[in-house]
Amino acid sequence: MLQIRSLEKRYADSPVFTGVDLQARPGEFIAILGESGVGKSTLLNCIAGLDEADAGSVTLDGVQVFQLGEEQRARWRREKLGFVFQAFHVLPHLSVSQNVALPLLLLQRPDPARVKHMLAVVGLEGFDERLPRTLSGGQLQRVAIARALVHRPALLLADEPTGNLDPATAERVLTLLLDQARAEGAICLLVTHSQTAAARADRALHLTATGFEPLPA
């Protein structure tokens, strides 16, 4: 269970957002929309404990993120979070399988069978030794999805993951992302500008300076 209560972030004296409240269950997919500059990416960073919030709390499976020390928080992220970004962030000098295996290696839990399984479910079976420069944008994002879910995170944070893809590829990647997150039982928070993506969500919320509002029907 994810619980966000009265979350607030400020830069100097200017509020980015205040009063953000959210509760989400395993397997739930929530789309977060909002105008540029409202703080959608900042919100994800606060949820991940990468940015400090100025008020409020983030609790995942009973652990309050802002009560953790720096090293504890880093370990918590490795164990509990998966990330998918618009820019892929696949390491160019590592093979496809090495990129996917990275979260397990950081946790000192190497599992080649799990890596092969994740490559198969994202449609990249046989791509193990390929380097990222030989892949298309859609294939790179599938590598990123496999890497984000390989260690079975409780929470998947996706920041405009289809923003660099053409519409047809974006639709396929989005379907894969949602299907696999649900299959793994992860809560998925998707930041997007796409109304099409939002329409696929269990809930779609509009982030404003004063918290979440439901999207109009």
N, C-alpha and C positions, 0 to 999 in steps of 0.2 A: 504494500500500500504506500502510495505517495501522498503526503500532506504538506501543502504550502499554506502558511498562515501569515496574513498581514505583511507580506514581503514588500520592502521599500528599498529603493536605490537612488542615491543622489550623487551628483557631481558638483562639488563645491556647495553652493546654496540652491542649486537648481535640481528639482526632483526629476528623475527619469520616469519612474512609476512608483505608485504607492498603493497600498491596500490590495495586493495581489493574493487571492485565495484560490486554492485548487485542491481537489482530492481525486485520485485516480487509482483504479484497480489493475491488477495484473492482466495483461492481454488487451487493455483498453488503448485505443488510438485517439489522440486528441490533436486537432489542428489549431495552431495559434496564428492568427492574422493580425495585421495592424499597419498603420501608415509607416513609411520610412522614418527612422529616427525615434520611434516610440520606445525602442529598447527591447525588441524581441530577442536579438542575439545576446544582449546583456542579461536578460532574464534566464536564458539557458545557462549562461556562465555562472550566474548566482546559484541556480539549482545544482549545478555540478560542483559548486564550491571553488570555482576558479576565481570568481570575484566575491568580495565580501559584501553582503547586504548591509544596509544601514539600520534596518529593523526587520523584525519578523523571523520566521523559522522555516526550514526545509527538513522534513523527516521522511526517510525512506526505510521501510521495514523496521521501524522503531529506533533508527539511528538519526539523531539530530546533527546535521552536517556541520553547522557552525560551532558546535561544541567540540569538534575534533581538532586536534593539533595538525600542523602542516603535514607531517609524515603520515599520520593516521588518515588524513583526508586523501592523500595521494594513493595510499593502499586501498581505501574505500572506493575511489574512482576506478582503479584497476579491476576490482572485484565486481562492482555493482553497476557500472555504467558502460554503455556503448555509444559511440559517436559516429554520425555520418554527416559530411559537410558538402557544400556545393562544389568546392575545389578538390574533392576526392582525398587529398593528403595521403596518397599512396607513396611509399618510399621508392624512389626510382631505381636504386641500386639493389633492391631485394626482388627476388622472384615473386610470382603470384602466391605460391604456397608459403613463402617466408613472410610476406606481408600479412597473410591471414593468420599465421601462427603466432605473430608477435604478442598479442594479449596473453596467450597461454604461456609464452616464454617469460614474460614479465612477472607472471604469477608463479613461475617455476613449476608449471604443470604442463609440460609438453605432451601433446596428444595428436600424433600424425593422423590417426584414424578420424578424429573429430574434424581436423582440417580438410581431409579428403571429402568427408561427408558434407561440410559446408560448401565446398567448391561444387560438388554435385548438385546441391539444392539450388544454387544460384546459376546453374547452367554453365559452369566453367570446368567441368570434368575434362581432364587432359591438358589443362592450361598451367599445371603446377610449376613448370620451369620457365614459363614465359616471363619476360621483363615488361614492366608497365608501358614502356615506350612502344611496344608492339600491339597495344590494345586500343580499342575505340573508347570514346567517352562512356558509353553505356556499359561496356565491359569493366572499365575502371571503377564505375560506381558499384557494380556487382561485387567486385573485389572488396570495396569498402564496406558493403553490407555484410558480406561473409566475415570480415575482420571484426566488425562491430558486434556480431552475435555469437562468435565462436566460443566465447567463454561464458555463455548463458547469463548475460547481465539482467538485472531486475528492471533497469530503466534504459531506454534507447532515446537519445537526443539527436534529432535530425534537423539541421539548419539549411533550408533551401536545397535539399539533396538532388532535386531535378532541375535546378536553375540553369545549368550549363548544357542541358540536353534538348534535343529537338522534341516536339510534342509526342510523337509516336514512341520514341525511346523513353521519354519521361513517364508515359503511362505504364509501359512495361516495367520499368524500374520501380515505380511507386507501388504497383501491384505486388511485385516481389518483396519489397521492403515491408509492406503491411502484412502480407501472408506469413512471412517468416518471423516477424516480430510476434505476431499472435501465436504462431506455432510454438515459439520458444517461451511464451508466457510473459513477454516483456511489456511493460508500459511504454508506449511510444508517444513522445511529444514532438510534433512536426511543426517547425516554423516555416511558413510559406506565404507567397503572394498569390498562389494559384487557387482560384475558386473551385476548379476541378478537383484538386487535391483535397480541399476542405470538404467537398461534398462526399468524399469517401470515408470521412472520419466518423467515429461514434459521437463525437462532440466537436463543434467548431466554435472557438472563442475569439473575440476581438480584444486585443490588448490596447488599453488606453492609458493615459497618465494617471488615472485613478483606479486601475485594476481591470479585471476582465468583464466584458459584456458579451452575452450571447449574440450571435449573428442574427440579423432579422431574417425571418422566413421568406 
